[in-house]
Amino acid sequence: MITGELRSQVDKIWNAFWTGGISNPLTVIEQFTYLLFIRRLDEKQTLEEKKANIAGIPIKNHIYGPNEQHLRWSQFRNSDPETMFKLFTDVKTYDPTVFDHMKNLNQNEGIFSQMMKGATFMIPTPRLLDQVVQMVDQIQMADQDTKGDLYEYLLSKIATAGTNGQFRTPRHIIKMMVDMVQLHKEDTVCDPVA
């Protein structure tokens, strides 16, 4: 379990979501996780670039192509809130958007994009997006244990948030579970949580 500075950072991000209008704990965790993942994609691209540069060879695994550099965390985090928000939401100007790029990553290569098909960007305002991006950017996540501890802490917040009301499973997660189980009309399902 996390303590100290990391816990304080996560709690501040959690509170920013809540005061910004996102009060469903699952939605907070979902949106927070998307941002962490987008940040991680840029970190992975940077690592691949460093390896290729040291070896003197072209980069093998592009996450961001030459025309997608503006979609990288390291680029948009320095934008003004309005521009950043447009990079996430304005499909007419940015195709793909930051969020769509993340959702459709390796579309033909793996299951990730299939599972993300129903994912929705739900941060409602440029101010909230900027605030959360700046706070997520400050989290030191160099070691694997930190990532695991952070997710464990986020999940623990669901258990303590039960007093805030009913929780709903996002549609794309429900669809993934149904697809994995491969239910038929004649099957009986027991849902002990209902």
Secondary structure, 3 states (H helix, E strand, C coil): CCCHHHHHHHHHHHHHHHHCCCCCHHHHHHHHHHHHHHHHHHHHHHHHHHHHHHHCCCCCCCCCCHHHHHHCHHHHCCCCHHHHHHHHHCCCCCCCCHHHHHHCCCCCCCCHHHHCCCCCCCCCCHHHHHHHHHHHHCCCCCCHHHHHHHHHHHHHHHHHHHHHCCCCCCHHHHHHHHHHHCCCCCCCCCCCCC
